[in-house]
Amino acid sequence: MDKLTHYRQVIKQMLTEHAQISTPTDTVEPQLIFDEAHDHYQLNYVGWQGDNRVFGPVMHFDIQNGKIWIQYNGTEEAVAERLVEMGIPDSDIVLGFHSAFKRQFTRYAVG
């Protein structure tokens, strides 16, 4: 399996696992978005709680220039650590929610 295919598979697995452990209700559901053509991957919550609209991202990943960019992590899980456990090297993980200046002080890629 080539690197890009493996990265896509790992991201989809992680998002799917989170969607399955979330607590969907009759009116709020987890929604997986896999755009392999542009390499954007998201888990959102969508629905209603009473009269209140529920919509928001839980996690968002992109693949850019052969690296996994963590654009958003709204969970308590250390997502970058989980990617490493799943076989992704530190040098191919970018904490996209930090500025490039801050990224240089992490063990992960700057960009």
C-alpha positions as CSV (number, residue, x, y, z in Angstrom):
1,M,0.0,0.0,0.0
2,D,1.4,3.4,-0.9
3,K,1.9,6.1,1.7
4,L,-1.1,8.3,0.6
5,T,-3.5,5.4,0.6
6,H,-2.3,4.4,4.0
7,Y,-2.7,7.9,5.4
8,R,-6.2,8.1,4.0
9,Q,-7.1,4.8,5.6
10,V,-5.7,5.8,9.0
11,I,-7.6,9.1,9.0
12,K,-10.9,7.5,8.0
13,Q,-10.4,4.8,10.6
14,M,-9.8,7.3,13.4
15,L,-12.8,9.5,12.4
16,T,-15.1,6.5,12.1
17,E,-14.1,5.2,15.5
18,H,-14.9,8.6,17.0
19,A,-18.2,8.7,15.2
20,Q,-19.1,5.3,16.6
21,I,-18.3,6.2,20.2
22,S,-20.1,9.5,20.1
23,T,-23.6,9.5,21.6
24,P,-26.0,10.2,18.8
25,T,-29.6,11.0,19.6
26,D,-32.7,11.0,17.6
27,T,-32.0,14.6,16.7
28,V,-28.2,14.9,16.7
29,E,-26.0,12.7,14.6
30,P,-22.3,12.3,13.9
31,Q,-21.6,13.1,10.2
32,L,-18.5,11.8,8.5
33,I,-17.1,13.7,5.5
34,F,-14.5,12.0,3.4
35,D,-13.3,14.0,0.3
36,E,-10.5,11.9,-1.1
37,A,-10.4,14.0,-4.3
38,H,-9.2,17.0,-2.3
39,D,-7.9,15.1,0.8
40,H,-10.2,16.8,3.4
41,Y,-11.7,14.6,6.2
42,Q,-14.1,15.7,8.9
43,L,-16.3,14.5,11.7
44,N,-19.2,16.9,12.5
45,Y,-22.2,16.9,14.8
46,V,-25.4,17.9,13.0
47,G,-29.0,18.2,14.3
48,W,-31.2,19.9,16.9
49,Q,-31.5,19.8,20.7
50,G,-34.9,21.2,21.4
51,D,-35.0,24.6,19.7
52,N,-31.2,24.9,19.5
53,R,-29.3,24.1,16.4
54,V,-26.3,21.7,16.8
55,F,-23.6,21.9,14.2
56,G,-19.9,21.8,14.7
57,P,-16.7,20.1,13.8
58,V,-15.3,17.4,16.1
59,M,-12.1,16.7,14.1
60,H,-10.7,17.9,10.7
61,F,-7.7,16.5,8.9
62,D,-6.2,17.4,5.5
63,I,-3.4,15.7,3.6
64,Q,-1.1,18.2,2.0
65,N,2.2,17.6,0.3
66,G,2.4,14.0,1.7
67,K,1.7,15.1,5.3
68,I,-1.3,14.8,7.6
69,W,-2.4,18.2,8.8
70,I,-4.5,18.2,12.0
71,Q,-6.6,21.3,11.3
72,Y,-8.9,20.9,14.3
73,N,-9.3,18.5,17.3
74,G,-12.3,19.1,19.5
75,T,-11.7,16.0,21.5
76,E,-9.7,15.2,24.6
77,E,-7.7,12.6,22.7
78,A,-4.1,13.4,21.8
79,V,-4.8,12.9,18.1
80,A,-1.2,13.3,16.9
81,E,0.0,10.7,19.4
82,R,-2.7,8.4,18.1
83,L,-1.5,8.9,14.6
84,V,2.0,7.9,15.6
85,E,0.7,4.8,17.3
86,M,-1.0,4.0,14.0
87,G,2.3,4.1,12.2
88,I,2.5,7.7,11.0
89,P,6.0,9.2,11.5
90,D,6.3,12.5,13.5
91,S,7.8,14.1,10.4
92,D,4.6,13.6,8.5
93,I,2.2,15.1,11.1
94,V,1.6,18.9,11.1
95,L,-0.3,20.6,14.0
96,G,-2.2,22.9,11.6
97,F,-4.1,24.6,14.4
98,H,-0.8,26.1,15.7
99,S,1.1,28.8,13.8
100,A,4.3,27.8,12.0
101,F,6.3,29.7,14.8
102,K,4.7,27.5,17.5
103,R,5.1,24.3,15.4
104,Q,8.8,24.5,15.4
105,F,8.8,23.8,19.1
106,T,6.9,20.5,18.8
107,R,8.2,17.1,17.8
108,Y,6.1,17.2,14.7
109,A,6.6,18.8,11.2
110,V,6.4,22.5,10.7
111,G,4.7,22.3,7.4
